[in-house]
Amino acid sequence: MDSLKTDLLLDAKGLACPMPIVKTKKAMNELQAGQVLEVQATDKGSKADLEAWAKSAGHQYLGTIEQGEVLKHYLRKSSNDGTIERKHPNITSNEELEKKLDVNENIVVLDVREAAEYAFNHIPNAISIPLGELENRLSELNTTDEIYVVCRTGNRSDLAAQKLAEKGFANVINVVPGMSAWSGKTISVNK
């Protein structure tokens, strides 16, 4: 894998603790909620440090890819998306989606998280179209398919489900709570 699409790249190579975290904190302040930061570091301890810092700061640690001596860490800036009111009427649970996948029902799983989130953990055969790209990529979906929309918490997927319904997609279901609590099968760039 070459590189994941991110919103900002931070070069922390050659820096030792605590500098990768200090620089990451400053870079995170430049991002808008929901954007993804790639931190490149050579300090082997940076993985545990950045993961712990992200959790304590309320951001989402997505994962790390090792390329030789360089550790590429991916973090998503917190968007406080737990506070958004859901508006799409068709909702299902993670468990119900998992049951449908287990019996091989002919359904489409649409993952609207950012590409880096998808790469580190997604449902097998899910189609990745980040929410920000959905409008321009509607032609990749069939308006008559049964589409289950997932994100991290059910909020971006709610917005995506509303947008699909407005565009004439007949059978769209928002999956709540989404990948933050998904216990079914997943695929990851690390496996």
Backbone bond lengths (Angstrom), bond angles and torsions (degrees), N, CA, C in turn:
res aa  C-N    CA-C-N  psi(-1)  N-CA   C-N-CA  omega(-1)  CA-C   N-CA-C  phi
1 M - - - 1.449 - - 1.516 108.16 -
2 D 1.311 116.86 128.46 1.455 120.94 -179.38 1.527 110.45 -74.14
3 S 1.298 116.71 -74.94 1.449 120.69 -175.94 1.518 109.67 -154.10
4 L 1.312 115.60 146.39 1.453 121.00 176.77 1.521 108.81 -90.92
5 K 1.323 116.18 150.88 1.467 120.40 178.68 1.531 108.10 -71.19
6 T 1.331 114.91 122.27 1.456 120.47 177.82 1.529 108.70 -131.12
7 D 1.320 115.51 168.93 1.457 120.44 -178.75 1.520 112.71 -92.85
8 L 1.330 117.17 -22.62 1.459 121.23 -179.00 1.521 109.11 -153.78
9 L 1.332 116.05 140.56 1.464 122.46 178.19 1.520 107.83 -113.34
10 L 1.335 116.60 127.96 1.457 122.37 177.60 1.522 108.26 -114.68
11 D 1.326 116.68 122.76 1.460 122.07 178.03 1.523 108.75 -93.75
12 A 1.340 116.12 106.05 1.459 121.73 177.92 1.534 109.87 -115.76
13 K 1.331 116.29 21.43 1.469 120.32 -179.70 1.527 109.47 -64.89
14 G 1.334 116.57 138.95 1.458 122.38 178.55 1.519 113.67 84.40
15 L 1.329 117.79 -5.65 1.458 121.04 -179.70 1.522 110.34 -94.37
16 A 1.339 115.89 143.49 1.463 121.35 178.83 1.526 108.99 -108.01
17 C 1.312 115.24 162.27 1.460 122.68 179.12 1.527 109.17 -52.20
18 P 1.311 118.33 134.28 1.459 130.40 10.76 1.527 113.55 -100.34
19 M 1.325 118.02 9.01 1.467 120.64 -171.96 1.537 115.38 -58.86
20 P 1.366 120.55 -40.01 1.475 117.56 177.31 1.541 112.27 -57.58
21 I 1.327 117.33 -38.02 1.464 120.40 179.64 1.530 110.24 -71.47
22 V 1.330 117.22 -42.30 1.467 120.83 179.37 1.528 109.89 -58.63
23 K 1.330 116.45 -46.44 1.468 120.71 -179.42 1.535 111.09 -69.00
24 T 1.336 116.52 -37.47 1.470 120.90 178.93 1.527 110.36 -63.35
25 K 1.332 116.42 -43.69 1.465 120.85 179.68 1.532 110.00 -59.76
26 K 1.325 116.83 -44.10 1.465 121.37 179.81 1.536 110.36 -65.04
27 A 1.340 117.03 -43.95 1.469 121.35 179.86 1.529 110.98 -64.61
28 M 1.321 116.94 -38.57 1.465 121.32 -178.82 1.529 110.19 -62.23
29 N 1.335 116.73 -32.37 1.468 120.55 178.76 1.524 112.00 -66.70
30 E 1.334 117.39 -21.98 1.466 121.69 179.32 1.531 112.16 -81.34
31 L 1.327 116.57 -18.35 1.467 121.14 -176.77 1.515 111.67 -85.83
32 Q 1.319 114.87 155.21 1.458 120.67 171.75 1.524 107.91 -91.30
33 A 1.312 115.82 158.75 1.460 121.53 179.91 1.525 110.52 -52.86
34 G 1.328 116.02 133.36 1.462 121.75 177.69 1.515 114.24 91.65
35 Q 1.347 118.19 -12.65 1.463 119.49 -179.53 1.529 110.82 -78.78
36 V 1.346 115.35 159.05 1.463 121.63 -174.60 1.526 110.33 -111.86
37 L 1.337 115.60 134.31 1.458 124.02 178.97 1.524 109.08 -109.40
38 E 1.338 116.33 133.88 1.464 121.29 171.85 1.522 107.21 -105.82
39 V 1.330 116.95 123.83 1.457 122.26 177.88 1.526 107.25 -111.71
40 Q 1.332 116.56 119.61 1.459 121.02 177.09 1.520 107.98 -99.49
41 A 1.335 116.14 122.70 1.459 121.30 -177.07 1.529 110.31 -138.43
42 T 1.322 115.28 159.34 1.464 120.84 176.07 1.526 111.07 -113.96
43 D 1.311 117.53 -10.30 1.464 122.78 178.61 1.531 108.65 -73.76
44 K 1.327 116.63 114.57 1.473 120.93 -176.54 1.530 112.44 -60.27
45 G 1.325 117.04 -27.37 1.459 120.33 179.12 1.523 113.46 -77.15
46 S 1.329 116.17 -8.48 1.461 119.10 -176.07 1.521 112.67 -64.81
47 K 1.334 118.26 -27.42 1.468 120.28 -179.07 1.537 110.22 -61.49
48 A 1.323 115.86 -54.75 1.464 119.69 -179.44 1.526 110.62 -64.93
49 D 1.343 116.27 -40.00 1.466 120.31 -179.15 1.525 111.53 -61.60
50 L 1.341 116.86 -49.97 1.463 120.43 -176.83 1.524 111.94 -68.16
51 E 1.332 116.01 -37.27 1.464 119.61 178.09 1.532 110.06 -62.38
52 A 1.341 116.56 -46.10 1.472 120.73 -179.80 1.533 110.85 -66.49
53 W 1.342 116.65 -41.71 1.463 119.72 -179.78 1.534 110.47 -63.22
54 A 1.338 116.81 -45.87 1.468 120.16 -178.88 1.529 110.41 -57.63
55 K 1.323 115.50 -44.22 1.465 119.63 -178.92 1.526 110.59 -63.67
56 S 1.338 116.74 -45.13 1.471 119.53 -178.07 1.523 112.11 -68.69
57 A 1.338 117.02 -28.99 1.466 121.10 -179.46 1.529 112.10 -87.50
58 G 1.331 117.27 -5.84 1.458 120.97 178.71 1.516 114.25 86.19
59 H 1.340 117.09 11.37 1.462 120.79 177.29 1.528 109.64 -94.09
60 Q 1.312 116.91 169.14 1.465 121.66 -177.42 1.525 110.24 -102.78
61 Y 1.333 116.12 117.15 1.456 121.44 173.55 1.528 106.48 -82.49
62 L 1.334 117.58 118.64 1.465 121.16 -175.86 1.519 112.20 -88.63
63 G 1.335 117.08 -41.23 1.451 119.94 -179.28 1.518 111.16 156.38
64 T 1.334 114.75 179.06 1.459 121.77 -178.41 1.518 109.26 -133.56
65 I 1.327 115.68 139.04 1.464 122.06 173.91 1.523 106.83 -117.12
66 E 1.344 116.23 128.35 1.461 120.16 177.81 1.519 109.28 -94.75
67 Q 1.336 115.63 128.88 1.462 121.77 174.92 1.514 106.49 -128.56
68 G 1.336 115.20 96.70 1.456 120.28 -176.41 1.520 109.28 63.97
69 E 1.334 116.51 -124.92 1.463 122.21 179.95 1.531 112.77 -83.06
70 V 1.325 116.18 -12.04 1.469 120.27 -174.03 1.533 111.13 -94.51
71 L 1.318 114.56 131.44 1.460 121.86 174.67 1.526 106.87 -102.61
72 K 1.328 116.47 122.82 1.462 120.77 177.55 1.520 107.40 -104.10
73 H 1.332 114.68 109.88 1.462 121.69 -178.86 1.527 109.11 -99.02
74 Y 1.337 116.48 140.64 1.461 121.45 -179.18 1.524 109.26 -121.85
75 L 1.335 115.47 126.15 1.452 121.91 -179.53 1.520 109.51 -132.32
76 R 1.323 116.90 142.97 1.469 122.48 178.87 1.513 108.37 -112.23
77 K 1.323 115.50 128.48 1.465 119.93 -179.46 1.520 110.19 -67.73
78 S 1.310 114.63 135.18 1.457 121.15 179.58 1.516 110.57 -55.70
79 S 1.322 115.76 138.77 1.462 120.13 179.09 1.513 112.25 -117.35
80 N 1.330 116.61 6.20 1.467 120.53 -177.41 1.527 110.48 50.12
81 D 1.354 115.81 36.44 1.459 118.96 -174.64 1.522 113.87 -76.34
82 G 1.311 118.00 4.64 1.449 120.18 174.43 1.520 112.29 -77.15
83 T 1.329 117.17 -8.19 1.464 120.22 -174.62 1.526 113.62 -102.39
84 I 1.314 117.88 -1.91 1.461 120.63 -177.60 1.525 110.41 -77.19
85 E 1.319 116.09 135.65 1.461 120.38 178.47 1.528 109.40 -79.43
86 R 1.324 115.94 130.85 1.464 120.00 -179.96 1.521 109.82 -80.18
87 K 1.331 115.06 140.00 1.456 119.74 -176.53 1.534 113.80 -123.05
88 H 1.350 118.30 -21.03 1.465 119.70 -178.73 1.533 108.56 -73.25
89 P 1.341 117.47 128.15 1.465 120.03 -173.02 1.534 115.80 -72.69
90 N 1.333 118.24 -27.57 1.462 120.31 -176.51 1.527 110.06 -91.60
91 I 1.332 114.82 108.38 1.466 121.04 -176.31 1.519 108.73 -127.81
92 T 1.340 116.15 144.86 1.454 120.77 172.68 1.519 108.25 -137.82
93 S 1.319 115.58 168.01 1.470 121.20 -179.21 1.522 110.68 -94.15
94 N 1.317 115.21 164.18 1.464 120.70 174.25 1.530 110.27 -56.39
95 E 1.327 115.57 -41.44 1.469 120.25 -177.04 1.524 111.79 -63.21
96 E 1.339 116.44 -41.00 1.467 119.58 179.26 1.532 111.16 -65.71
97 L 1.333 117.05 -40.72 1.461 120.01 177.12 1.523 110.05 -63.54
98 E 1.314 116.41 -42.68 1.469 119.83 179.94 1.536 110.88 -60.64
99 K 1.334 117.58 -39.84 1.470 121.12 177.75 1.531 110.60 -61.86
100 K 1.330 116.76 -44.22 1.463 120.65 179.50 1.528 110.91 -63.16
101 L 1.312 117.10 -39.54 1.472 120.58 178.53 1.526 110.97 -67.47
102 D 1.324 116.72 -36.98 1.473 121.17 -179.15 1.528 112.28 -64.79
103 V 1.337 117.26 -33.65 1.465 119.92 -179.44 1.526 111.35 -95.24
104 N 1.333 115.54 12.54 1.472 122.04 176.12 1.518 113.96 56.78
105 E 1.328 116.98 38.14 1.464 118.62 176.13 1.518 108.35 -64.14
106 N 1.311 115.64 149.82 1.457 120.99 -177.72 1.528 109.19 -79.60
107 I 1.336 115.40 84.53 1.461 120.81 -178.49 1.525 109.36 -129.12
108 V 1.312 115.16 163.47 1.463 121.87 176.61 1.524 107.68 -114.06
109 V 1.337 116.03 130.07 1.461 120.59 173.70 1.526 106.63 -104.11
110 L 1.329 115.63 119.91 1.457 122.18 -179.50 1.522 108.45 -109.24
111 D 1.331 116.77 116.52 1.463 123.08 -179.68 1.535 107.51 -98.45
112 V 1.337 117.25 115.76 1.461 120.69 -175.78 1.532 112.99 -103.55
113 R 1.338 116.82 17.19 1.460 119.95 175.60 1.528 109.67 -77.11
114 E 1.315 117.16 170.85 1.458 121.53 177.96 1.523 109.71 -65.57
115 A 1.327 116.83 156.38 1.463 122.41 -175.82 1.523 112.42 -56.09
116 A 1.323 118.21 -38.92 1.463 120.98 -179.40 1.529 110.78 -67.25
117 E 1.332 117.45 -39.67 1.464 120.57 177.20 1.525 109.76 -61.18
118 Y 1.322 115.60 -45.79 1.466 122.19 179.75 1.528 110.78 -59.81
119 A 1.343 116.78 -45.04 1.464 121.08 -175.28 1.528 111.68 -60.89
120 F 1.312 117.57 -37.63 1.458 120.12 -175.56 1.517 113.74 -83.23
121 N 1.328 118.25 -15.26 1.462 119.21 -178.53 1.520 109.60 -174.38
122 H 1.351 116.43 108.92 1.463 118.59 176.62 1.524 111.42 -147.54
123 I 1.312 114.86 162.11 1.460 122.59 178.73 1.536 107.73 -72.42
124 P 1.356 117.74 134.28 1.470 119.61 179.35 1.530 111.54 -52.95
125 N 1.329 116.74 138.26 1.466 125.48 178.65 1.520 114.71 68.23
126 A 1.335 117.98 6.32 1.466 119.59 176.68 1.527 108.52 -67.49
127 I 1.328 115.23 144.29 1.465 121.55 176.30 1.515 107.44 -90.18
128 S 1.328 116.76 128.57 1.465 121.08 179.71 1.525 110.53 -96.69
129 I 1.337 115.16 112.23 1.463 121.22 171.44 1.535 105.69 -137.18
130 P 1.358 117.33 99.49 1.461 119.06 179.84 1.524 111.27 -55.12
131 L 1.333 116.41 146.63 1.459 122.29 -175.80 1.527 111.81 -50.15
132 G 1.328 117.01 -41.72 1.448 120.68 -178.34 1.523 114.50 -66.02
133 E 1.338 116.95 -17.00 1.463 121.47 -179.56 1.524 112.68 -103.76
134 L 1.325 117.13 -6.09 1.465 121.55 -171.21 1.529 112.98 -57.52
135 E 1.309 116.51 -46.73 1.473 120.77 -177.74 1.532 111.45 -55.06
136 N 1.330 116.48 -41.90 1.465 120.94 -176.81 1.530 113.63 -83.19
137 R 1.339 117.36 -8.57 1.468 119.99 -176.46 1.531 113.42 -119.76
138 L 1.327 116.97 18.30 1.471 120.80 -179.59 1.521 112.40 -57.76
139 S 1.329 117.30 -30.43 1.467 120.73 -177.76 1.531 112.34 -65.02
140 E 1.333 117.76 -14.08 1.463 121.00 178.25 1.529 111.71 -79.41
141 L 1.319 116.76 -7.37 1.464 121.84 -178.26 1.521 110.06 -115.93
142 N 1.337 115.65 153.77 1.459 122.13 178.91 1.521 108.80 -100.84
143 T 1.336 116.95 127.13 1.466 121.09 -175.50 1.531 113.49 -63.49
144 T 1.342 118.30 -18.75 1.464 119.94 -178.71 1.528 113.50 -97.23
145 D 1.332 117.62 -6.19 1.467 120.26 179.79 1.525 111.18 -70.78
146 E 1.333 115.04 153.29 1.456 121.24 171.64 1.534 105.46 -83.98
147 I 1.340 116.80 111.65 1.463 121.71 -172.52 1.526 110.34 -112.71
148 Y 1.336 115.85 122.43 1.460 122.86 176.08 1.522 107.19 -102.41
149 V 1.329 116.93 117.81 1.460 121.94 -174.47 1.528 109.37 -100.02
150 V 1.354 115.68 126.90 1.462 120.59 179.81 1.532 110.83 -123.67
151 C 1.331 114.39 150.11 1.458 122.20 170.36 1.526 105.28 -144.33
152 R 1.310 117.77 -155.50 1.463 119.28 -178.38 1.527 112.08 -77.50
153 T 1.348 117.34 -42.93 1.467 119.92 -173.17 1.526 115.01 -125.05
154 G 1.319 117.73 -5.03 1.461 119.89 -177.77 1.515 113.44 100.08
155 N 1.323 118.14 -1.70 1.466 120.78 -177.84 1.528 112.51 -91.07
156 R 1.337 118.18 -50.17 1.468 118.91 175.82 1.527 109.54 -63.70
157 S 1.331 116.68 -35.94 1.466 119.75 179.03 1.526 110.51 -66.97
158 D 1.327 117.33 -31.37 1.463 120.84 175.64 1.529 109.73 -63.67
159 L 1.327 116.70 -46.09 1.463 120.65 178.47 1.532 110.71 -62.70
160 A 1.333 116.31 -41.74 1.466 120.50 179.37 1.530 110.61 -64.83
161 A 1.333 117.00 -42.53 1.468 120.83 179.56 1.527 110.69 -61.98
162 Q 1.339 116.72 -41.10 1.461 120.39 177.00 1.529 110.87 -61.13
163 K 1.337 116.24 -44.44 1.459 121.47 -178.72 1.531 110.18 -63.68
164 L 1.334 117.28 -43.39 1.470 120.52 179.36 1.528 110.85 -62.95
165 A 1.335 116.38 -43.49 1.462 120.15 179.54 1.531 110.46 -61.75
166 E 1.336 116.83 -40.85 1.470 120.78 177.94 1.525 111.68 -62.61
167 K 1.342 116.48 -29.58 1.469 121.38 -177.12 1.523 112.46 -91.18
168 G 1.341 117.29 9.94 1.452 120.59 173.74 1.521 116.16 95.11
169 F 1.315 118.16 9.72 1.461 120.49 175.81 1.523 107.58 -76.63
170 A 1.350 114.78 122.37 1.465 120.14 -167.63 1.532 114.61 -81.19
171 N 1.325 118.58 -30.87 1.461 120.24 -171.20 1.524 110.24 -132.10
172 V 1.339 116.21 80.28 1.459 123.33 -176.88 1.520 109.60 -115.05
173 I 1.330 116.35 130.17 1.461 121.48 -177.62 1.527 108.87 -126.74
174 N 1.328 116.51 129.33 1.460 122.74 176.31 1.529 108.67 -85.94
175 V 1.339 116.60 130.42 1.466 121.83 -179.42 1.528 108.97 -97.70
176 V 1.348 115.53 121.09 1.457 121.89 -176.67 1.525 109.13 -124.19
177 P 1.325 120.60 131.41 1.450 127.59 9.90 1.533 114.91 -90.23
178 G 1.305 118.99 -0.12 1.461 119.12 176.97 1.514 113.29 88.12
179 M 1.328 115.44 -156.37 1.465 121.17 -169.21 1.524 114.14 -67.30
180 S 1.325 118.88 -20.52 1.470 120.38 178.93 1.526 111.36 -62.87
181 A 1.328 117.75 -22.69 1.463 121.28 -179.56 1.532 111.73 -128.65
182 W 1.327 118.01 17.77 1.465 121.29 -177.79 1.520 110.16 -70.49
183 S 1.343 117.40 127.80 1.463 121.20 179.57 1.523 111.71 -115.66
184 G 1.341 116.36 1.08 1.465 120.09 179.01 1.516 111.87 -79.52
185 K 1.324 115.34 -169.98 1.465 121.12 -179.08 1.517 110.30 -64.21
186 T 1.348 115.00 144.18 1.463 120.36 175.97 1.515 109.74 -141.30
187 I 1.316 114.27 162.64 1.460 122.73 175.09 1.523 106.44 -122.62
188 S 1.328 116.16 143.42 1.458 120.49 179.91 1.504 110.47 -138.19
189 V 1.320 116.88 151.00 1.456 122.90 176.76 1.539 109.79 -62.78
190 N 1.326 118.15 -23.31 1.464 122.58 -178.11 1.519 114.01 -81.89
191 K 1.348 117.55 -9.36 1.483 119.04 -174.81 1.499 110.68 -102.52
